Amino acid sequence: MKRLIFVLLLLGLILTFILQNTSVTSVNFLFWYFESSRAVLLLLVFLAGLTVGTSFTLYLRRRKAMSSEGRGAGNQGVTTRDSNLVH
């Protein structure tokens, strides 16, 4: 029940935000020019940031996992001098 209330409240806030930001805004970026409502532009910027942030986080996790696998695999075949003397 709490989850339903949270979702409805969030949807209400999003709807209020959209209705208050319907004015058209123009965007100039390098050689692109377009006009759209502020709500749509903010949604696009949010999604772009979410995509970049998620991609960077996944990259760092994969890099960390690969570096820890490399250290773990390298230690399995290591022998010490003492074990060589026993043979």
N, C-alpha and C positions, 0 to 999 in steps of 0.2 A: 504494500500500500504506500509506503514511504517513497518507493522508487517511482510509482505512478505520479505522485504529487510532484516529485522533483522533475520528472520529464515534462509534465504539464506546465510547471512554472518556467522551465527553460524554454519551452516552445512559445510561451507567452512573451518572454523577454525578447526572443528572436523576432517574433512578429512585430512587437513594438519598435524594435530597432529598425526593421525594414520599413515600416510605415513612416518613421520619422526621418528616414534618409532616402527619399525618393527623388530628390532633385538631381538633375543631370550635371555631371562633372566631366570636363575634358582632360585627357591625359596625353602628354607629349613625352615620348621616351625614344631617344635616338631618332630613328626615321619612322617610328610608328606614331600615329595619332588616332585616337578614338574617343568617343563619348559614351558614357554609361551612367547609370544611377550610382550614387555613393555606396549603397548597400552591396551591389554586385561587385564593385571595385574592391571594397573591403573584404568581401568573401573570397575573391580571387587572390588578393594579397595574403590573406590568412591561409588559404590552401597551399599557396606557393611556399610560405614559411613552414607550414606543417610538413610538406614534402621534403624540403631541404633539411629540416631538423631531424626527421625520421631517417632519411638516407644517411646523414652524418652519424647518427647514433648507431645504426646498423653497421656502418663501415667500421666504427671504432670497436664495436663488439666483436665483429669478425676478425679484425686485426688482433685484438687481445686474445681471442680463442686460438688463432693460428700461432701466435707467439708462445702461448702456454703449451700447445701441442708439440711444438718444436723442442721446447725444453724437456718435456716429459719423454718424448721418443728418444732423445739423445742420451738420456741417462740410463736407458734400459740395457744398452749394449756395452756400458762402460765396465771395464775390469780394473781391479786395483793391482798394485805391484805384489802384494802378499798372495793373492790368488794365483798369480803367475808363478810364484816360487814353489807352490805346493805341487804343481804338475810336474 
